[in-house]
Amino acid sequence: MWFPRLASDRVLRACPRDAPFALIVEKNNTVELYCLNQQAERQGLHRGMRHTDARIFCPDLQSSPADPQADQRFLHALARWARRYCPWVGLEGGDGLVMDITGVAHLFGGEAGMLVDIRRRLARAGLAVRIGLADTRGAAWALAHHGEGVASGEMLPHIGPLPVAALRLDAASCIALERLGLRTIGDLAALPRAALTRRFGQDVLMRLDQALGDQPEQVSPLAEPPHYRVRLTLPEPIGLSDDVMAGTASLLERLCARLKANEAGARVLCLTLGRVDQASQQVELRLARPLRDAGRILPLFKRGVDQVDAGFGIERLQLVAAQIEPLPAQQISHAQSAQNAPNNELYDLITRIGSRIGLENVRRFLPADSHIPERDHLIAAAAFSEPAGPWISPRPRPGLMFRPEPISGDGPLPPRRFRWRRMALSTARATGPERIAPEWWMQDDNWHRGIRDYWHVETLEGRRLWLFHTPQNPGWFVQGEFA
């Protein structure tokens, strides 16, 4: 199956347009057409054409940037869909699929019935497709790209009139053959094989033999994605928490071995316990970091397993890694391993706390690129962020900050006596000022007064406060307190 307009059909499925449409891509310092719909092709446009030239020929051309990665994901989705017809489905280039339907066509009313069903379903999905069916993979490719049809038996009468490009040869070989007058597969097959080998090498003959069936060519199906699901059926029901933990340990060993083989780590694990009365209970474990260490994961299940109601007994256990993240192997030294051990304990602690209050509620402070005191840090979930630093500040900052609270005072120097939160305070020593200007590109009502002059004030009563003065609109405020 060849999808000649795979990329444009994918985009138009989500946003239909009744106008000439093309996907564009930047190549060699110019913008070219990548894939077109049928209306754009009727206007004389083609792939590889410069976008500026295409707009001259078709002023009403609509365009969007191409996304080759999304196209490949869509092609893989089509390959999964095609498995409804046969189990052997592979990719054919970047815009086609190859299927080995040997022994399954009768399930759909024969080969003709299968082709009708495929075309009907793809047309309903808004996808243009050209299908070639033959006894060999090479002949099927040739028919799909250069003469859609069905061929069986002897291949040469069916594909002989097709051009030599139908043999999946490179452009240079096709041009060289055409210059010699060999324009069709039939012309090429009529020549002596020794002369072709001396002139063009083995590739041309190999492709010809594959198309004619003289040389086998297998279909390599897409590999199944790894499944991170393990089960355990018990000969006798269990009900003790220690027995359930022992079964969970056995499942974790198998699951972590599979994760390690694929260099992945589990972020969310779901343990399902099947009881004798056909009821089931689940224990979900959300980890602060992706893990595949059974020894570290097992104790984290303890709290959830202790809360399970075993009923008349548990006879089935199933462990599923519901969320997977890449976790490549790292080469570390003995010193680095010891240094990272406290971090592992911290993440395990975050997991335990998060199982009670939610991982999103365990947060950490991160430095931000701003000189404004209220914006020099961010608050992010510890489980979904990495520690950053170091914290760099030209002057000490108070450990406790709050909204500015006005106090009485006149002049640019800190007041000798003032009242704050119903307390009478006297200034013993003042350090400053530190002038901070607002960030003009940010909208903040708290900074509409303009610049601020900050002072570190120590009072006779023992309070160490962070005060600031607004010169443009004279006034004094308290914004923080040092420990």
Buried (B, 14 or more C-beta within 10 A) or exposed (E): BBBBBBBBBBBBEEEEEEEBBBBBBEEEEEBBBBBBBEBBBEBEBEEEBBBEEBBEEBEEBEBBEBBEEEBBEBBBEBBEBBEEBBEBBBBBEEBBBBBBBEEBBEEBEEBEEBBEBBBEBBEEEEBBBBBBBBBBBBBBBBBBBBBBBBBEEEBBEBBBBBBBBBBBBEEEBBEBBBEEEBBBBBBBBEEEEEEBEEEBEEBBBBBBBBBBBEBEBEBEBBEEEEEBBBEBEBEEBBBEBEBBBEBBBBBBEBBBEBBBEBEBBBBBBBBBBBBBEEEEBEBEBBBBBBBBEBEBBBEBBEEBBEEBEBBEBBBBBBBBBBBBBEBEEEEEEEEEEEEEEEEBEBBBEBBBBBBEEEBEEBBBBBBEEEEBBBBBBBEBBBBEEEEEEEEEEEEEBBEEBEEBEEBEBEEEBBBEEBEBEEEEBEBBEBEBBBEBEBEEEEEEEEBEBEBBBBBBBBBEEEBBBBBBBBBEEEBBBBBBBBE
